[in-house]
């Protein structure tokens, strides 16, 4: 190599070392992301923790390697109620992204007692009066019909069966038209008498729960003494059931319309209902306030004969019994949403 070439090469080398900078490293990839599965609900047939499977989400982005962890594992047991599951993706640069979803274990509704005996008169049986029109063009002519699907026991059976699907519920309709609670005020025409008939009915059906609603027919003649005689008969009937270990739900008497065909009876119903309320408290029976439920709208709930419920009235009676039964006998775990 000539001297000139050597000098040129050295000059280029010096220039290269002094006038340029190294290429910067590439920036790290974007932080990781993660997308959780949708929340899910599962039933617990036995009302105990149950295993629940879910897909662990896979994160994306970030600097490899990327790891994903969750606060619960697929197939692990989840307790009754709602559990928040958090999943976190973390890359090699310790950057994290998290997401959440809920696993809800729903309890199966459970009722403590299964066999119900609805005992009473024609209102229990299901004698339905047609709705009262705004202006009656003629006197009441007996426009009512009898049908078991109108009765409150029939409707109540459906309500209980719909909620307590894992159990077999039976609501027996043992209502008899014209029945009085007390022997003293029974008409002399062979009509049934509640305090005499009840022991045989309890032996025949062996219910775990008695739904008792009667006494209105005792008031037919409008005597003040009938209020106390009917209440005394009801007291004996409650005692008969409780001595057999049967849970008792006792109902107030439905309202009747004052100024109609049943005025003398209607005027005595509040006094009898006061006696029934006191009886329930004294005996430790569950009070079902049918009077209060139907008295809110007599024209909707009480028909043309001023006595028997309309179809809407029977539904209101069933609703009221259903609410009382659930409050007393529904033993479904309350942990799911803090309520039954």
C-alpha positions as CSV (number, residue, x, y, z in Angstrom):
1,X,0.0,0.0,0.0
2,X,1.2,3.5,-0.9
3,X,1.8,6.1,1.7
4,X,-1.1,8.1,0.2
5,X,-3.5,5.2,0.5
6,X,-2.5,4.4,4.1
7,X,-3.1,8.0,5.1
8,X,-6.5,8.0,3.5
9,X,-7.6,4.8,5.3
10,X,-6.4,6.1,8.6
11,X,-8.3,9.4,8.0
12,X,-11.5,7.6,7.2
13,X,-11.2,5.4,10.3
14,X,-10.7,8.4,12.5
15,X,-13.7,10.2,11.0
16,X,-15.9,7.2,11.4
17,X,-15.0,6.9,15.1
18,X,-15.6,10.5,15.9
19,X,-18.6,11.5,13.9
20,X,-21.4,8.7,14.3
21,X,-23.6,7.3,17.2
22,X,-24.8,3.6,17.8
23,X,-28.3,2.5,16.7
24,X,-30.8,2.8,19.8
25,X,-32.5,-0.4,21.0
26,X,-36.1,-0.9,19.9
27,X,-38.8,0.3,22.4
28,X,-40.5,-2.4,24.5
29,X,-43.8,-3.7,23.3
30,X,-47.1,-2.2,24.7
31,X,-48.2,-3.2,28.2
32,X,-50.1,-6.5,28.4
33,X,-53.9,-6.7,28.2
34,X,-56.4,-9.3,29.4
35,X,-60.1,-10.0,28.7
36,X,-62.1,-12.1,31.3
37,X,-64.9,-14.5,30.5
38,X,-68.5,-13.3,31.1
39,X,-70.0,-13.8,34.6
40,X,-71.9,-17.0,35.1
41,X,-74.5,-18.5,37.5
42,X,-74.9,-22.1,38.5
43,X,-77.5,-23.8,40.7
44,X,-76.6,-25.7,43.9
45,X,-79.2,-28.5,44.2
46,X,-78.1,-29.3,47.8
47,X,-77.3,-25.8,48.8
48,X,-73.7,-26.5,49.4
49,X,-70.5,-25.2,47.6
50,X,-70.2,-26.6,44.1
51,X,-67.4,-26.9,41.6
52,X,-67.5,-24.4,38.7
53,X,-65.4,-24.6,35.5
54,X,-64.4,-21.5,33.6
55,X,-61.8,-20.7,30.9
56,X,-58.7,-19.0,32.2
57,X,-58.2,-15.9,30.0
58,X,-55.1,-15.6,27.9
59,X,-53.4,-12.3,28.0
60,X,-51.9,-10.5,25.0
61,X,-49.2,-8.0,24.3
62,X,-46.4,-7.2,26.8
63,X,-42.9,-8.5,26.9
64,X,-42.7,-12.2,26.7
65,X,-43.0,-14.4,28.7
66,X,-46.5,-13.5,29.8
67,X,-48.1,-15.3,32.8
68,X,-51.8,-15.3,33.8
69,X,-53.0,-16.1,37.3
70,X,-56.6,-16.0,38.8
71,X,-57.8,-15.8,42.4
72,X,-59.7,-19.0,41.8
73,X,-59.0,-22.0,39.7
74,X,-61.4,-23.7,37.2
75,X,-63.2,-26.7,38.8
76,X,-62.7,-25.4,42.4
77,X,-65.7,-25.2,44.8
78,X,-67.5,-21.9,45.0
79,X,-69.7,-21.0,48.0
80,X,-73.3,-19.9,47.8
81,X,-73.7,-16.4,46.7
82,X,-71.6,-14.3,44.3
83,X,-67.8,-14.6,44.2
84,X,-65.6,-12.1,42.4
85,X,-62.8,-13.7,40.4
86,X,-59.8,-11.5,39.4
87,X,-57.4,-12.6,36.7
88,X,-54.0,-10.8,36.2
89,X,-51.6,-11.0,33.3
90,X,-47.9,-10.0,34.0
91,X,-45.1,-9.7,31.5
92,X,-41.3,-10.0,32.1
93,X,-41.1,-6.3,32.7
94,X,-43.5,-6.8,35.7
95,X,-46.2,-4.8,34.0
96,X,-49.7,-6.0,34.8
97,X,-53.3,-5.9,33.5
98,X,-56.3,-7.3,35.4
99,X,-60.0,-8.1,34.8
100,X,-62.9,-9.4,36.9
101,X,-65.9,-11.6,36.5
102,X,-68.5,-13.1,38.9
103,X,-69.4,-16.6,39.7
104,X,-72.8,-16.9,41.4
105,X,-73.9,-20.1,43.1
106,X,-77.7,-19.9,43.4
107,X,-79.4,-21.9,46.2
108,X,-82.3,-24.1,45.5
109,X,-85.4,-22.8,47.4
110,X,-86.3,-25.1,50.3
111,X,-89.5,-25.0,52.4
112,X,-89.6,-26.6,55.8
113,X,-93.0,-28.3,55.5
114,X,-94.7,-29.8,52.5
115,X,-98.3,-30.8,53.2
116,X,-100.9,-28.1,53.7
117,X,-104.6,-28.5,54.6
118,X,-106.7,-25.5,53.7
119,X,-109.8,-25.8,56.0
120,X,-112.8,-23.6,55.9
121,X,-116.1,-22.7,54.2
122,X,-117.2,-21.9,50.6
123,X,-114.5,-19.2,50.3
124,X,-111.9,-21.9,50.9
125,X,-113.8,-24.3,48.5
126,X,-113.7,-21.7,45.7
127,X,-117.2,-20.3,45.3
128,X,-116.5,-17.4,43.0
129,X,-118.8,-14.3,42.6
130,X,-118.6,-12.3,39.4
131,X,-117.2,-8.8,39.7
132,X,-119.6,-6.1,40.7
133,X,-120.5,-3.6,38.0
134,X,-120.5,0.1,38.6
135,X,-124.3,0.4,38.4
136,X,-126.4,-2.7,39.2
137,X,-129.4,-2.6,36.8
138,X,-131.2,-5.3,38.9
139,X,-130.8,-7.0,42.3
140,X,-128.3,-9.7,42.8
141,X,-129.5,-12.9,41.2
142,X,-127.0,-15.4,42.4
143,X,-124.4,-14.8,39.7
144,X,-121.6,-16.9,41.0
145,X,-119.8,-20.0,39.8
146,X,-117.9,-22.8,41.5
147,X,-114.6,-24.0,40.2
148,X,-111.6,-25.5,41.9
149,X,-109.2,-23.5,39.7
150,X,-110.6,-20.3,41.2
151,X,-109.9,-21.4,44.7
152,X,-107.1,-20.0,46.8
153,X,-105.7,-23.4,47.6
154,X,-105.4,-24.2,43.9
155,X,-103.6,-21.0,43.2
156,X,-101.4,-21.3,46.3
157,X,-100.4,-24.8,45.3
158,X,-99.1,-23.4,42.0
159,X,-97.2,-20.6,43.7
160,X,-95.5,-22.9,46.1
161,X,-94.7,-25.5,43.5
162,X,-93.2,-22.8,41.2
163,X,-90.8,-21.7,43.8
164,X,-89.9,-24.9,45.6
165,X,-89.3,-26.9,42.4
166,X,-87.1,-29.6,44.0
167,X,-89.8,-30.6,46.5
168,X,-93.3,-31.9,46.2
169,X,-95.9,-29.5,47.7
170,X,-99.5,-30.5,48.4
171,X,-102.2,-28.0,49.3
172,X,-105.4,-29.9,50.1
173,X,-108.7,-28.1,49.6
174,X,-111.1,-29.0,52.4
175,X,-113.5,-26.2,52.2
176,X,-117.3,-26.9,52.7
177,X,-120.0,-24.3,51.7
178,X,-122.1,-23.0,54.6
179,X,-119.8,-24.3,57.3
180,X,-119.7,-22.5,60.6
181,X,-116.8,-22.6,63.0
182,X,-119.0,-23.0,66.1
183,X,-121.6,-25.7,66.8
184,X,-123.8,-23.1,68.6
185,X,-124.5,-21.1,65.4
186,X,-124.9,-23.9,62.9
187,X,-128.1,-23.9,61.0
188,X,-130.5,-26.8,61.6
189,X,-130.1,-28.1,58.0
190,X,-127.2,-30.5,58.3
191,X,-124.5,-28.1,57.2
192,X,-121.0,-28.9,58.3
193,X,-119.5,-27.5,61.5
194,X,-115.8,-26.8,61.6
195,X,-114.9,-27.6,65.2
196,X,-116.6,-31.0,64.8
197,X,-115.2,-31.8,61.4
198,X,-111.6,-30.7,61.9
199,X,-110.3,-33.7,64.0
200,X,-111.4,-36.2,61.4
201,X,-109.8,-34.1,58.6
202,X,-106.5,-33.9,60.5
203,X,-106.5,-37.7,60.9
204,X,-107.4,-38.3,57.3
205,X,-104.9,-36.0,55.7
206,X,-102.1,-35.8,58.3
207,X,-101.0,-32.3,57.2
208,X,-97.9,-30.6,58.5
209,X,-99.6,-27.2,58.2
210,X,-103.2,-26.1,58.8
211,X,-104.5,-23.1,56.9
212,X,-107.6,-22.1,58.8
213,X,-110.1,-19.5,57.6
214,X,-113.7,-19.5,58.7
215,X,-116.2,-17.9,61.0
216,X,-118.2,-15.7,58.6
217,X,-121.2,-18.0,58.5
218,X,-121.5,-17.9,62.3
219,X,-122.3,-14.2,61.9
220,X,-125.2,-14.8,59.5
221,X,-127.9,-13.9,62.1
222,X,-126.1,-10.7,63.2
223,X,-125.8,-11.6,66.9
224,X,-123.0,-10.0,68.9
225,X,-122.5,-13.2,70.8
226,X,-121.7,-15.1,67.6
227,X,-118.4,-13.2,67.4
228,X,-117.2,-14.7,70.7
229,X,-118.6,-18.1,70.0
230,X,-116.9,-18.3,66.7
231,X,-113.7,-17.1,68.2
232,X,-113.9,-19.7,70.9
233,X,-114.5,-22.4,68.3
234,X,-111.5,-21.3,66.3
235,X,-109.4,-21.4,69.5
236,X,-110.4,-25.0,70.1
237,X,-109.6,-25.8,66.4
238,X,-106.1,-24.2,66.7
239,X,-105.5,-26.1,69.9
240,X,-106.6,-29.4,68.2
241,X,-104.0,-28.9,65.5
242,X,-101.2,-27.7,67.7
243,X,-101.6,-30.7,70.0
244,X,-100.9,-32.9,67.0
245,X,-97.7,-30.9,66.2
246,X,-99.3,-29.2,63.2
247,X,-98.2,-25.6,62.3
248,X,-101.2,-23.3,62.2
249,X,-101.8,-20.3,59.9
250,X,-105.0,-18.6,60.9
251,X,-106.6,-16.0,58.6
252,X,-108.8,-13.1,59.3
253,X,-112.2,-13.2,57.7
254,X,-112.5,-11.5,54.3
255,X,-114.5,-8.3,54.2
256,X,-118.1,-8.2,53.0
257,X,-119.9,-5.2,51.6
258,X,-121.8,-3.0,53.9
259,X,-125.0,-1.8,52.3
260,X,-125.5,-4.9,50.3
261,X,-127.0,-8.3,51.0
262,X,-124.6,-9.0,53.9
263,X,-124.7,-5.8,55.8
264,X,-125.4,-7.4,59.2
265,X,-122.6,-9.9,58.8
266,X,-120.2,-7.2,57.4
267,X,-120.7,-5.1,60.4
268,X,-119.5,-7.9,62.8
269,X,-116.5,-9.0,60.8
270,X,-114.1,-6.4,62.3
271,X,-114.9,-7.6,65.8
272,X,-114.4,-11.2,64.9
273,X,-111.1,-10.4,63.2
274,X,-109.9,-8.6,66.3
275,X,-110.6,-11.8,68.2
276,X,-108.7,-13.8,65.6
277,X,-105.7,-11.5,65.8
278,X,-105.7,-11.9,69.6
279,X,-106.1,-15.7,69.2
280,X,-103.1,-15.9,66.9
281,X,-100.9,-14.0,69.3
282,X,-102.0,-16.0,72.3
283,X,-101.6,-19.4,70.6
284,X,-98.4,-18.6,68.7
285,X,-100.1,-19.2,65.4
286,X,-99.2,-17.3,62.2
287,X,-101.7,-14.6,61.4
288,X,-102.6,-14.2,57.7
289,X,-104.5,-10.9,57.4
290,X,-106.8,-11.6,54.5
291,X,-109.2,-8.8,55.5
292,X,-106.5,-6.2,55.1
293,X,-105.5,-7.5,51.8
294,X,-109.0,-7.6,50.2
295,X,-110.4,-4.5,52.0
296,X,-108.1,-2.3,49.9
297,X,-110.4,-2.7,46.9
298,X,-113.8,-4.3,47.6
299,X,-115.1,-3.8,44.0
300,X,-112.1,-5.6,42.6
301,X,-111.9,-8.4,45.1
302,X,-115.5,-9.0,46.3
303,X,-118.2,-10.0,43.8
304,X,-121.9,-9.2,43.2
305,X,-123.2,-11.3,46.1
306,X,-121.3,-9.0,48.5
307,X,-119.7,-12.1,50.1
308,X,-117.6,-14.3,47.8
309,X,-114.3,-13.2,46.2
310,X,-113.9,-12.6,42.5
311,X,-111.1,-14.4,40.7
312,X,-108.8,-11.5,41.5
313,X,-109.9,-11.8,45.1
314,X,-108.9,-15.4,45.2
315,X,-105.5,-14.5,43.7
316,X,-105.1,-11.9,46.4
317,X,-105.9,-14.4,49.1
318,X,-103.4,-16.9,47.7
319,X,-100.8,-14.2,47.5
320,X,-101.3,-13.3,51.1
321,X,-101.1,-16.8,52.3
322,X,-98.0,-17.4,50.1
323,X,-96.2,-14.4,51.6
324,X,-97.0,-15.5,55.2
325,X,-95.9,-19.1,54.4
326,X,-92.6,-17.9,52.8
327,X,-91.9,-15.7,55.8
328,X,-92.4,-18.5,58.2
329,X,-91.3,-21.7,56.4
330,X,-88.9,-20.7,53.6
331,X,-85.5,-22.0,54.8
332,X,-83.6,-21.2,51.6
333,X,-80.1,-19.9,52.5
334,X,-80.2,-16.1,52.5
335,X,-76.6,-15.6,51.7
336,X,-76.9,-15.0,48.0
337,X,-78.3,-11.5,47.9
338,X,-78.7,-10.9,51.7
339,X,-82.4,-11.9,51.4
340,X,-84.6,-14.9,50.6
